[in-house]
Amino acid sequence: MSEQPTYMPPKVWTWDSQNGGQFANINRPIAGATHDKDLPIGRHPLQLYSLATPNGVKVTVMLEELLALGHEGAEYNAWLVNIGEGDQFSSGFVGANPNSKIPALWDRSGDKPTRVFESASILFHLAEKFGAFLPESRPERTEVMNWVFWQMGSAPYLGGGFGHFYAYAPEKFEYPIDRFTMETKRQLDVLDRELADKTYIAGEDYTIADMAIWPWYGQLVLGRLYSAAEFLDVESYKNVMRWAKAIDARPAVQRGRMVNRPFGEPHTQLHERHEASDFETRTQDKLEAAAE
């Protein structure tokens, strides 16, 4: 292992707002709003405030899958929350999610608006509301929830651990990269073994467990996260690759990946989604062409 300066933690930690890294300008040790700004509200019952990170994609995929099944009540307005500019610290967003993390949802279909935050909670809320993608009976229902919570507990090691130190940290250090690479590969092995004799992660049916896991681990093995596919030897996880490609081919998944996406090729970006026709008329390539 290469030699590195030994860090001696102080007796009391203090915040250095210039500590570096790609997200240093939005990371802070306190909660709450930094500025007053109300959230926009559209005409549909479901109001989503999000960004097309893996956690955001979970929810837009779920909504597009519900609409594909014919659930008209799943129509939604999706508003872009630019976390790089601190939109998540507005008073309106903090009111929707006091943790200031995307995605956040207001369900205005009932007598009283209901806020739903944390991606797994939103998936569960929508599955219960529409009776879809979550079995009604045990033990099948429990198995789905096992894997939803597996993702919630495991992905921080992939994102905040491996992704941060491999792709985003201001300097490369062998110890944390090795530590979180080992854990990421262990998690991929968990999935690969489970998918050896199942079509989807919880069985033969496509569920919210797949919607929770695929945006992280499916996109990782498809080469869309951290430019790390070769480093992690993702092709060796053949069952995960088969599963990832099958889900990637679903039209609703392809649409869900586009929503609230302000990066990538312009034709893949739909910054806001208010109608199904927006996929045909309001992607960024079309808006830019119209503005010329």
C-alpha positions in Angstrom: 0.0 0.0 0.0 1.3 3.4 -0.9 2.3 5.7 2.0 -0.1 8.4 2.9 0.1 11.1 5.6 -1.5 9.9 8.9 -4.6 11.8 9.8 -5.1 12.5 13.5 -8.7 13.5 14.2 -9.1 16.5 16.5 -10.9 16.2 19.8 -13.9 18.1 18.4 -14.5 18.2 14.6 -15.2 21.5 13.0 -16.6 22.1 9.5 -14.3 23.2 6.8 -16.6 24.2 4.0 -13.6 24.2 1.5 -12.8 20.5 2.1 -12.8 19.7 -1.6 -14.5 17.1 -3.8 -17.1 17.4 -6.5 -20.0 18.0 -4.1 -18.2 20.2 -1.5 -20.5 23.2 -2.4 -23.7 21.3 -1.3 -22.4 19.1 1.5 -22.9 20.6 5.0 -23.4 19.3 8.6 -26.7 21.1 9.2 -30.2 20.7 8.0 -33.0 23.1 7.1 -33.7 25.6 4.4 -31.1 28.1 3.1 -33.6 30.2 1.1 -37.4 30.8 0.7 -38.9 29.4 -2.5 -42.2 27.6 -3.0 -42.4 24.4 -5.0 -44.3 24.6 -8.3 -47.5 22.6 -8.6 -49.0 21.2 -11.8 -52.4 19.8 -12.6 -51.9 16.1 -11.9 -52.5 14.3 -8.6 -48.9 13.4 -8.2 -46.2 16.1 -7.9 -42.6 14.8 -8.1 -39.6 16.9 -7.3 -36.5 15.0 -8.4 -33.3 14.6 -10.5 -32.3 11.6 -12.6 -29.8 10.1 -10.2 -30.3 6.4 -9.4 -32.6 7.3 -6.5 -34.7 9.6 -8.7 -34.9 7.1 -11.6 -36.5 4.5 -9.3 -39.6 6.7 -8.9 -39.9 7.9 -12.5 -39.5 4.3 -13.7 -42.3 3.2 -11.3 -44.6 6.0 -12.5 -44.0 5.2 -16.1 -44.6 1.5 -15.5 -47.9 2.3 -13.7 -49.0 4.4 -16.6 -48.0 1.6 -19.1 -50.4 -0.7 -17.1 -53.2 1.8 -17.6 -53.3 3.4 -14.2 -54.5 6.9 -15.2 -54.3 8.1 -11.6 -50.5 7.8 -11.8 -50.2 10.8 -14.1 -47.7 13.1 -12.7 -45.8 16.4 -13.0 -42.0 16.0 -12.6 -40.1 19.1 -11.6 -36.4 19.3 -11.9 -34.4 19.8 -8.6 -30.9 20.8 -9.4 -28.9 19.6 -6.4 -25.7 21.2 -7.8 -27.4 24.6 -7.4 -28.9 23.9 -4.0 -32.5 23.6 -5.0 -33.0 20.9 -2.4 -32.4 23.5 0.3 -35.4 25.7 -0.6 -38.1 26.1 2.0 -40.6 24.4 -0.3 -38.4 21.3 -0.8 -37.5 21.1 2.8 -41.2 21.1 3.5 -41.6 18.1 1.2 -38.5 16.4 2.6 -36.8 17.7 5.8 -33.8 15.6 4.8 -33.2 17.7 1.6 -32.6 14.7 -0.6 -34.3 13.8 -3.9 -36.8 12.4 -4.7 -39.7 13.9 -2.9 -43.4 13.4 -3.8 -46.6 15.2 -2.9 -49.7 13.0 -3.4 -52.6 15.5 -3.9 -55.2 12.9 -4.8 -56.9 12.8 -1.4 -58.6 15.3 0.8 -55.3 16.3 2.3 -52.0 16.3 0.5 -49.6 13.7 1.6 -45.8 14.1 1.5 -43.7 11.0 0.7 -40.0 11.1 0.9 -37.2 8.5 0.7 -37.3 6.6 -2.6 -38.2 3.2 -1.1 -41.1 4.8 0.8 -42.3 6.4 -2.5 -42.2 3.0 -4.3 -44.1 1.4 -1.5 -46.7 4.2 -1.4 -47.3 3.9 -5.1 -47.4 0.1 -5.1 -50.0 0.1 -2.3 -52.0 2.9 -3.9 -52.3 1.2 -7.3 -52.1 -2.4 -6.2 -49.2 -3.1 -8.6 -45.6 -4.5 -8.5 -45.9 -5.7 -4.9 -47.5 -9.1 -4.1 -50.5 -9.0 -1.8 -49.7 -12.2 0.0 -46.9 -13.4 2.1 -44.2 -14.8 1.7 -43.9 -13.3 -1.7 -44.6 -9.8 -0.4 -42.0 -10.2 2.3 -39.4 -11.4 -0.2 -39.9 -8.2 -2.3 -39.6 -6.0 0.8 -36.4 -7.9 1.8 -34.8 -6.8 -1.4 -36.1 -3.3 -1.3 -34.5 -2.8 2.1 -31.4 -4.7 0.9 -30.9 -2.0 -1.7 -31.5 0.9 0.8 -28.9 -0.6 3.2 -26.4 -1.6 0.5 -26.3 1.2 -2.0 -24.6 3.8 0.3 -21.5 1.6 0.2 -21.7 1.7 -3.6 -22.5 5.4 -4.0 -21.1 7.2 -0.9 -18.3 4.7 -0.5 -17.0 3.3 -3.8 -18.4 6.0 -6.1 -17.2 8.8 -4.0 -13.6 7.6 -3.5 -13.2 6.1 -7.0 -14.8 8.9 -9.0 -15.4 12.0 -7.0 -12.9 12.5 -4.2 -10.3 15.2 -4.8 -7.5 12.6 -4.4 -7.2 8.9 -5.0 -6.4 6.8 -1.9 -5.8 3.1 -2.1 -7.3 2.0 1.2 -10.9 3.4 0.8 -11.0 2.4 -2.9 -9.9 -1.1 -2.0 -12.3 -1.3 0.9 -15.4 -0.2 -1.0 -14.4 -2.0 -4.2 -14.4 -5.2 -2.2 -17.8 -4.5 -0.8 -19.3 -3.5 -4.1 -18.1 -6.7 -5.7 -19.4 -8.7 -2.8 -22.8 -7.0 -3.4 -22.7 -7.8 -7.1 -21.9 -11.4 -6.2 -25.0 -11.5 -3.9 -27.2 -10.4 -6.8 -25.5 -12.7 -9.2 -26.1 -15.8 -7.1 -29.7 -14.8 -6.4 -30.4 -14.3 -10.1 -28.9 -17.6 -11.2 -32.3 -19.3 -11.2 -34.7 -16.4 -11.1 -35.9 -14.0 -13.8 -36.1 -11.1 -11.4 -34.6 -10.5 -8.0 -37.6 -11.6 -5.9 -38.9 -14.3 -8.2 -40.5 -14.6 -11.6 -42.4 -11.3 -11.4 -41.0 -7.8 -12.0 -41.5 -5.8 -8.8 -40.5 -2.7 -6.9 -37.5 -4.6 -5.7 -36.2 -4.6 -9.3 -37.1 -0.9 -9.7 -35.1 -0.1 -6.5 -32.0 -2.1 -7.3 -31.7 -1.7 -11.1 -31.0 2.1 -11.2 -27.9 1.5 -9.0 -26.6 -2.0 -9.8 -28.1 -2.5 -13.3 -26.8 0.8 -14.5 -23.4 0.1 -12.8 -22.9 -3.1 -14.8 -24.2 -1.4 -18.0 -21.3 1.1 -17.6 -23.4 4.2 -16.6 -22.0 4.8 -13.1 -18.6 6.1 -12.2 -16.9 4.8 -15.4 -16.1 1.8 -13.4 -17.4 -1.2 -15.4 -14.0 -2.4 -16.5 -12.4 -1.8 -13.1 -15.1 -3.9 -11.4 -15.0 -6.6 -14.1 -18.8 -6.4 -14.4 -18.9 -8.9 -17.3 -18.1 -11.6 -14.9 -21.5 -11.2 -13.2 -23.4 -12.9 -16.0 -26.7 -13.2 -14.3 -26.7 -9.6 -13.2 -25.8 -8.6 -16.8 -28.7 -10.6 -18.2 -31.2 -9.1 -15.7 -29.8 -5.5 -16.2 -30.2 -5.7 -20.0 -33.7 -7.2 -19.8 -34.9 -4.3 -17.6 -33.1 -1.7 -19.6 -35.1 -2.8 -22.7 -38.4 -2.0 -21.1 -40.0 1.1 -22.7 -41.2 2.4 -19.4 -37.7 2.2 -18.0 -36.3 4.0 -21.0 -38.8 6.8 -20.5 -38.2 6.9 -16.7 -34.5 7.4 -17.2 -35.1 10.5 -19.3 -37.3 12.4 -16.8 -35.6 15.1 -14.8 -32.3 14.4 -16.6 -30.2 17.5 -17.3 -27.1 15.6 -18.5 -26.2 13.3 -21.3 -27.1 13.5 -24.9 -29.8 16.2 -25.5 -32.3 13.7 -26.9 -32.2 11.7 -23.6 -33.0 14.8 -21.5 -36.5 15.6 -20.4 -35.9 18.3 -17.8 -39.6 18.4 -16.8 -42.4 16.0 -17.5 -46.0 17.1 -17.5 -47.7 15.1 -20.2 -46.9 11.8 -21.9 -46.4 13.7 -25.1 -43.4 15.5 -23.6 -41.2 12.6 -24.5 -41.9 13.3 -28.2 -42.0 17.1 -28.1 -40.0 18.5 -25.2 -36.7 16.7 -25.0 -33.7 19.0 -24.9 -32.7 18.4 -28.5 -36.1 19.6 -29.7 -36.2 22.6 -27.4 -32.8 23.7 -28.5 -33.7 23.3 -32.2 -36.9 25.3 -31.6 -34.9 28.1 -30.0 -32.4 28.5 -32.9 
